[in-house]
């Protein structure tokens, strides 16, 4: 139903009267107002509401409030009490854009806050509740999945979609509308502490895993009470900070930005329909990301058709004033970012300061009214799409049904199992026999860390607990820390004695929690002296040794690789991590994970990633020119044979879909998963291209002796196009080398495909 011209004129007149002085508490009869009419299309409702809003009401929609200003909280972010006096003191009779760090202990609490805002604000505009949820809703009692880097190591998009659905269902059941994630940065410097939050180093892998997560979170219709808005971050090129130090500058060309770093976000927007986007802290070529109009407006909105809103990262606008020093005052900083295309601040400035600064900018014509309305409209549009105007209150029975449900726990266990990467297995040390007498050594064996940006009160199943549960009465597990800050010699000797009495020693090592996560960047990626001395001492006992790694980034583990027969990468595997690792060690599960990042030999090789240009040699007089473990690497307890490569014979155009086929056979004695990886090289192009680039993959489960045909469906534009010298995205005629294998270095099949 369209609004008539006469009705539109009335709306304009109302808007003028309102903006000239109607009190925000003035009652307006809203029963038949168009923005309240769910039968109208969203854009009509947005425009109608904008016409009715005062300037102050619009500005408030661009502001985020803290949960602890809304409800009493302890040290942790969990609201347990409804305090109307506190809400009234903070919000008065205003509706605001969003509330963050709230985490209600029960769904009815978010309903009560929402009801207060709707009933006390003049136009009844609902608020959005926004929280963290990179690998599980961060509220107490929720399901915690493996860290994103581990999720990517599964190379299983169907599973990641399921994980996303689980996160969304639990999140919305508690009254939260939007998740700050997934993180779609390409991470190519493991010194950066946030590598654990990423899906790895490769554009295509991150794009596909990220798309699966976005689809899982939003599920095509965010108005349903088992979905949330996804807010991909950090837009853009945040994962390669200078010197690996968080938020430092990035200096690369536009062609590289478009070729490598933007596709992950483009796919999330154009195919996943992501309705949020977080602008990053850093600068590119002298321009802070929150002020980058080319990215926030020209690319994101005009090229990709983004219909959501852009949120700053926490304090990112303030950085323009205080750190980047490109703004002369608070108003100037806000003017630059809103004109560039940002929609909502994230704790940057005090609420009164924010209001007065934007009000002043509007009055002084530093921000056009149309620009402000566009930003506010983006926020309102998302609220309408969420269904908050029509169904603002969550069903309070959902949280009890969905929170850490058995289905979600099983998904967490499967994700942890599939993420584990077997890096070495000489002499078939693994899998262990149930009858083994096992010495479990190292303080990491007792770790119950869930990973960064996770539930802060609940804990994971430790490896010690998991092994004891899985082995039962068939064998024995005895534990020794081996490391102590006080009686180090005595504790080490105890670990050595325990290893000597056992059939096999499992040594759990990795990253101390003070070394990994946001703001925990490292200049050295080697194991600490205490851990290295421990593993050396256990190796000298002559017993078979298995090293289990628990970490959130690629590490330099040269001595371990050269001297230990079995190495298993376990990452931080979420709440079921200990059980999943026990399953792999005991052979209940055949490991099939593949590395989503390259493991360098030394920090001096960084950046070291597989899809490098031909002139990126990594040749040094004091270091090898190969990685310690390549991208895509991961062993199995069985073996696989690749055969019968079949390339397309028809002509391929820019919009073509084409197929590449091959066969894979399990040639071993146990069932297992293999991730078949397809890489492409543009043999001759007008601009330099990577030596190989991942363009498709398929995780295949095979019984012993079983053969399956793997069919890769490729989109020509995504798989073959480049940004040429005229900065046009084109497919250039010529030969393309097709490489299929078990890792980026272990290529089993080769072929040439001609494109005319």
N, C-alpha and C positions, 0 to 999 in steps of 0.2 A: 504494500500500500504506500503510495507516494504522498508527501505533504503538499498541500496546495500552496500556491504563491501567497494567497491571503494569510494562511496560517503561518507561513514562514515570516511574513511581515510582522505579524503579531509577536512572534518569538523575538524578533529583533527589537521591537519596542519594549518588550518585557526586559530584555537584556540591558538596554540602555537605562531603564528605570532602576534595575537592580544595581548596575555598576555606578549609578549616581548617588547611591546612599541607602539602599534598603539594608536593614540590619541583618547579619548572618543568622540571627535567631528568629527572623520573621517567618511566620508559618505560611507555607504555600500549599494550596490544594493540589495534591499530586496524583490522585486516583486515576485520572485520565490523561496524564501528561505523556507525550510520545516516548520519552526516554524510559518510562516505566512499562511500556507496551512490548511484551515479548514477541508479538507477532510482526513487529517491524524488523528490518535488517539492522545489523549492528551499526553500520555507518550512519544511518539515520538517527539512531538513538544517541550515538556519540555527538553528532552535530547539534541535536536538540539540547542535550545536557550542557554542552559548551556555551550555547546562547544564554542559558539561565544562570551561569556561574559568575560570581564576582571575581575580581582580580585576585583577592586573597584566597578564595576557594580554589582557584586554579593553581596558584603557587603551592598551596598545601599538598596538592596531588603529586608534586614533584619531590616530596620530602619523605625520608624514611625515619621512623622513630625506633628507639631502643626498647626492647622488652622490659628491661629492668626499670624503665621510667613509667611503665604501665602497670606492673605487678611486683609485689615483694619477691625477691629471689635471694637464694644463698649464693655461695661462691660459684656454683654451676648455673648454667642458663636453663633453669626449669621453673616455670611459674606454677605455683600450687594454690595461690589464694586470689580470689576476686576481690579487688579493693576499688570500689567505685569512686571513693574520694580521691584516690591516687590518679585514676584515669581522668577524672574531672579536672584535677590540678594540671595535668600534663596536656590534655587535649581540649579542655573547655567544651565548646559546642562545635568543634571542627571535625570534619573528616580529613584524613591524611592519606598519602599514597600507600605507605606500607609500614609494617611493624616487623622487626627482625630480632633475633636472639630472645624469643619469647618461650618457645618449647613448652606448651601447656601440658601439665601432668595428666589432664583428662580433657576430652574433646569439648565438654560442656563449658569449659573455661574460655576457650576461643570463641564459642558461641556467645557467651555473655559479653565479652569485649566487643564483638561485632555488633551485637544488639544495641549496646550503649552508643556506639558511633553512629549507627543508622538512625536511631531514634532521637539522638540529641543534635545531629547536624541538620542544617536547614533543608538540604536536598536529599538527605538519606543515602549518600554515596558510601558504599562499603569499603573496607580496608582490605589490602592483601597481606597475608601472613607469609613471610619469606624466611626460609631456613637453609641450613647446609645439608647436603646429602650426596656427596661424591660417590660413596660406595655403601650407602645405607643411610636412612634418615637419622640425623644426629641426636634425636630425642632418646631419652632413657627407655630401655626395654625393646628397642627396635632391632631388626635383623642387621648384622654387620657383615658385609660381603668383603672379599679380598680387595686390596687397594687397586685403584684403576690400572696401574702398570701390570699387576697380576691378572686382572680381568682381560687385558689385551693379550696377555701371554696364552690365553685359551684359544685365540683365533677362532672363536665360536660366536658368530653374530646372533644365532638363534638363542643361545644361552644368555648373551648380554641383554637381548630384548627382554627375556624372562626376568633377569635381574632388575632391569628398569621398571618392569611392571610391578615387581615386588616392592621396590622402593617407593614408587608412586602410590601404591595402594596403602601402605603404612603411613606415608606422609600425609595424604589427604584425609585419612581416617582420623588424624589428630587435629584437623582443622587448618593445616598448612597448605597454601595454594601454589607455592613456587619453590623450586630447588635451585640453588646456585651451582649449576653444573649441567652437563659434564665439562671437564677441562679439555679443550681441543688444541692446546698448544703442541707443536712439534718440539720434542725435547732432544736436543743434540749435544748437551753439555751436562754430563752426570755430576759435575761439581755443584750444580744448582740443586738445592735441597728439595725442590718441588717436583722433581722427576717422578716421585712416587705417585703423584696426583694425575699424571699424564697417561696417555695410551701409547707412548713410545716415540720413536724417531722417524717413522715413515708416514708420508702423506696419505697413501691409500689405506693402510691399516688403521690409522687414527680416524680417517674419514668413515670407514665402514663400521668400526666399533663404536665411534661416536654417534653415527646415525642410528644404529641399533639402540643405543641408550636413550637418545632423544625420542625415538618412536616408542620405546617402552615407557618413558615418563609421561608423554603427552597422549599417546594412543589415539591420535586423530581427532579427539574431541575433549578439550580440557574442562568442559562443563560437567562431565561425569565425576561422581564422587570417588573414583578410583584412579584419577589422573592428576597431574600437576603441570604447571608451566615449567619448561626447561630454559635455563639461562646459561648457554654456552659461554665459556671464558677461556683465556683472557684475550679479548679482541684488540689487537692481533700481534703475532710474532713475539710473544712474551717468553717463549721457552728457550731462547738462545741469548740470555743476557751477557753483556760484556764481562769476561773473566768468570762467568758462572755465578755471578753475584746478583741476588734477587733485585729486581726493578731497575737494574742499570741499563744504559742505552743500548739500542740495537741499530746497527748501521749496515743495511743491505739495499740492493736495488729493487725497483718496482717489479721487474720481471721475475726475480727470485721470490718476492712476496706473493705475486700472483701464481707462480708455478708450484710453489712448495707449501706456503703457509696459509693461504686463503681457502684452498679447496676444502679443508676440514670444516670450516665454518659455512662455506657456501652450501655444502651438501646438507648440513644440519638445518639451514634455513629453507632451501629450495625443495628438498626431498623430505625433510623431517618436520617442516613447519614450525621450527623453534620460535617461540614468542618472546623470549628474553635474550639479551646480549649484554655481557659485561665488558666495559671498556677498561683497558689495562692501565697499570701505573706508569709504564716506561715511556720513553720517547723513541721515535724513529726519525733519523735524519733531522734532529732538532725540533721536532713537533711532538708534544705530549699526545698520547693516544686519546685522551679525553677532549682534545682540541682538534683532532684530525678529521676535518670535514670530508676529505676525500674518502676515507674509510667509513665513517659513521653515516654519511648521507649519500654520497655519489655511488659507492660500491654497495653498501649494505641495503639501502632502501631503493635507490633508483635502478641499480643493476639486478639485484637479487629479489626485489619485491618484498623485503622484510616488513611485517605488519605489527610487530611487537614494540617493546620499548627498550631503551638502552640505559642500563644502570652503571654508575661508576663503580670501580673497585673501591674498597673501604679507604676513604681519605684521598683518592686519586686526584680530585679537583684541587684539594688543598695543596697537593704537591706542586701544582703549576705555580702557585703563589710562593710557597716556602722553599721548594727544592729546585724545580726547573727554572724558577724565576723568570717566567714569561708573562706574568701578570703583576700589575702595580698595586692592586688591592683586591679584596674579596669580591667586590662587584665586578671588577674586570675579569677575574678568574671565572665567575659564573657566566658572564656575558659570552666569553670565548667558547665555553663548553656547550652552552645551550644553542648558540648559533651554529656550532659544528654538528649538532644532532644528538646530544645527550639528553636523557629524559628525567633522570632521578638521581639525586645525591645519595651517598652512602656514608652518613656520619661525618660529612666534611665540615660543615659549619653549624653553629647553633641555630635552632629553629627560627628564632626571632631575627637573627642576622641574615639567614637565608631569605626569609620573607621580605625584609626591608631592602636587601640588596637587589633582588629581582624586581620588586616594586619600583625602586629607583631607576633601574635599567629600562623598564617599560616606559616610565614617565619621561625619561630623557631620550627615548627612542634608540637606545643601544640594542635593545631586543625588540623586534617587530611583534605586534600583537599576533600576527599570523604564525610566527615562529613559536611563540609561547603556546598558542592553541594547538599547534601540531604536536608539541611535546606532551601537553596534557592529554590530547586526544589519543596518543599512543598508549598512555597509562590506562585511560578509561576503556579503550578498546579491549585491552587484555582483561580488565575486570568484567566487561560484558561477556567476553568469550568464556571466561571462567564460570559464568552463570551466577555471579555474586549478586547481581541486581534482582534476579528472579528467585534464586534459592541460596540465600547467604549463609544458612546455618547447616553445619555438618550433622549427619546422622550419628548420634552419640553411641550407638551400639557397634559401630564399625571398628573402633580402636580395639576393643576386647577381642573381636573376631580375627583381626588382621595382624595385630602386633606379634612379631616373632612366631608366626604360625608355622605349623609343621611343613607346609608347602614351601614357605620361604626359607626355613632352615635347610631343607633338602637342596634347594637351589644354591644356598650358600656353600654347602658341602660339595656339591658337584662343581661349582665355580672354583673352589679351592683345589679340588683334585685335578681339574683340567688345566689349571694355571701352572702346575709344578713342572719344571724343566730339568730333565736329566742331562747333566753336562759332561759327565765322564762315568764309565763303568768298566774298568779294566778287570779282566779275569772273572767277570760276572759276579762281582761281590754282591750286587743287588739282583733280584730281591732277596731279603734275608729269609732264613727258615724260621718258622714259628718256634722251633725247639732251641733256637740260639739263646745263649746267655749274653745279654746285651749290656754294655756299659754306655750309659748316656751321659755325656760330659759337656760342660760349658754352661754358663749362666743363661744363655739364650734358650736353653732347653726348657726353662721355667717361664719364659716370656709369655705373657698373655696380652701383648700389645695388639690392638686392632688396626692400627694405621692412622695416619693423620686425617683430620676432618671426619672423625667418626664419633659414635656414641662415647661419651667420656666416662661413664660410670660402669657400663658392662664390660666384660672381658672375654678374650678368646680362650679356647681350649689349648693349653700348652702342649708342646711336643711330648713332654714327660707324661702328662695325663693321657694324651691320645694314644701313645704307645702302650701304656699299661692297660688301657681299656681294650685295645684291639688285640693284643697278644694273649690276654687272659691268663689261663693256667698252662698254656702250651710252652711257655718260655719264661724268662725272667728279665726284668729291667731294673738296674740299679743306677742311681744318679750320683754324680760328683760335680761340683761347680768348676773346680780347677783353677778358678781365678778369685782372688781376694785382695782387697786394699790393705788388709792388716797382716794376716798370716799367710802371705802368698806362697812361701816355700812349702809350708805344711799342707796347704790346700792343693797345691800342684802335685805333691807327692802322693796324696790320697787318690787323686785322679789317675795317676800312673799305676798305682797298685790295683785299682779297680779294673783298669784296662787289661792288666796282666792276668787277672783272674777270669776274664770274659772271653767269649768266642769272637766278638766283634766290638769295635768301639765306634759309636756315633758321636761326632763332635759338632755341636750347634754353635755357629758363630755368625757374625754379621754386624749390623750397625747398632750402636748404642742409641737410645732414643734422643739423646742430646745432639746427635749428629745428622738427623734426618727430619725433613719437614720444612714448612715455610719459614724462611729466615735462618735456616740451618745449612748454609752453603759450606762446601769443603774445598780446601786447596790441595788436599791429599786424599786419594781414594784407596790407599792400602789399608789392610787390616791393622788394628792397633798392635803395639808390641806385646801386650799381655795375651791377646788372642793368638798371635802368631807363635809366641813361645809355647803356648799350650798345645797347639796342633803339632808343633815340631816334637814336643816331648811325647805325645801319644803315638806319633808315627814311629818313633824310635823304639817302641815296645815290640815292634814286629807283628803286631796284630793287624788284621784287616781293618781299615779305617774308612768310614763314610763321613764326609763333611756335608752338613746341612746348612745352607745359607738362609738367613733371614735379613732382608734389606729392602730398601726402597729405591735403589738406583743401581746402575752398573758399577761394579767394583774392580779394582786391580788385584787379582788373587793369583799372581804368577807362581809363587812357591807352592801353593796348594795344588794348582793345576799340574805342576811338574812332579809332585811327590805323593799325592794322595790318589788312590785308585778309583774312588767313587765320590762324585760331587753332585749334589742335588740343590737346585735353586728353588727355594720355597717362598720367597718374598715375605710380605706380611699378609697372611691368607685369610684374615677375617675371623669370625667367631668359631669356625670349624677347622682352623688351620692345623692344629695338632692331630686331629683325627684324619684329615686328608693326607698329611705327610706320613702318618703311620701306615695308611692304606698303600701308599706308593712304596715305602721301604719294605713292607711285608709282602708286596706283590698282589694285594687285593685289587689294586688298580695299576694298570700299565701307564706310565707317564707319557703324555702326548703334547705337553706344552712346548711352545717355541719362543725364543727370546724376542721381545719387541724392541730391544735396544742392543747395540753393539757393546761388548765388553772390551775396553782398551787394555793394553798391556801397561801403559803408564799415562800419567796426566799430560805428559808432553805430547802425546798423540792427539789430544783433544783440540778441536772437534773431530771425531772419528765416527763416521756413519757410512753405511754400505753404498748408498746412492750418490756417491761423490762424482765430481766431474773427472774427465780423463787425466787432467794435469794435477789432480790432487794425489800425490804419490805417497806421502807419509814415509819418506826415506830419510833416515837419520844415521849418523855414524855410530850412535850408541843405543839404537833400538831397532827391533824388527819392523818391517813395513806391513805386517798383518795384524789383525785384531786377535785378542786372546780367545774370544768366542764371537762369531759373526752374528749379525741380525738374522733371525729366522731359525737359529740353531736349537736343536733339542733331540736327544736320543730316545730310544725305546727299548723295551725288553724283547722286542721282536725286530724283524727286518722287512724291508719293502723293496719291491722291484718296479721300476717305471718303464712302460713300453707304449708303443703304438701311438706316437704323436700324430695328430691329424690337424692340419691348418686349413683355413678357409680358401676356397678357390674363386669365389665371386669377388667383384670389385667392391671397394669399401669407400664410402663417402663420409662427410662430417657427421651426418645424422644416422649412420648405419649402426646396426647391431650385428655383431659377428660372433662366431663360436670357435673355440679351440678345444679339441678333445684329446684324451690320452687314457691309458689304463694303468691301474696300480694293483699289485698283488702282494698279499701278506705272505712272505716266504719263510716266516719263522714258525715257532711252535706255540705261540700264545696270541690271543686276540689283542688288538691294539688300535690306536688312533694315529694317523699320519696327517700332517698339514701339508698338502700339496700346494706349492707356491709358484706362481707364474710371473716372470719378469720380462720386461720389454726394453730393448735398446733401439733408439732411432739412429740408424747407422750413419746417415749423412743429413745434417740439418743446417738451416741458416744461422742458428745460434747454438751454443754449446749445450749439450744435454747429458744427463747422468749416464754412467757406464751401464747401469741397469736400474730399473725402477719397478717395484711391485705393482702389478695391475690387476691381480686376481688371486684368490686363495680358496681352498676348500678343505675343511677338516673331515676326514673320512675314517669311519670305523670298519675294520676288517677282521673276520675270523681267520684262523690259520688256513692258508691255502686259498683263501677267497680272492677273487679278482673283481674289481668294479671299474666301470667306465666313469671318468670324471669329465664333465662338460662345463667349460668356462664360458659364460655369457658376458661379452664385453661391449661396452658402449664406446664407439670409435672416438668420439670427442674426448672422453675422459682418458682413454687408454693411449691415444696416439697423438693428440694435439699438442702444440707448443705455442708459446707467445713469441712471435717472430720479431724481426728487427723493427717493424712498424708498430709493435705492441698490439698485434692482432692475434687472436686465438684461432689458429688454423692447423689443418693437417697437411703436411707437405708430402708430395708424392715421393716414393722411394722405397728402400728396403727397411724392414723392421726385423730385428733379431728377436726370436722368441726363445726364452729359457725357462725350463720347468725343473724344479728340484725340491730338495728337502730343506734347504736353507739358501741364503743369498750366495753362499760359497759352494754349496754342494748341488751343482746343477747336473741333472741326470739326462735331460732331453734338450736338444737344440734344433732350431729350424729358422728359415728365413721366409718372411711373409712380404710380398710385394704389394704396395699400394700405388695405384695409378691416378 
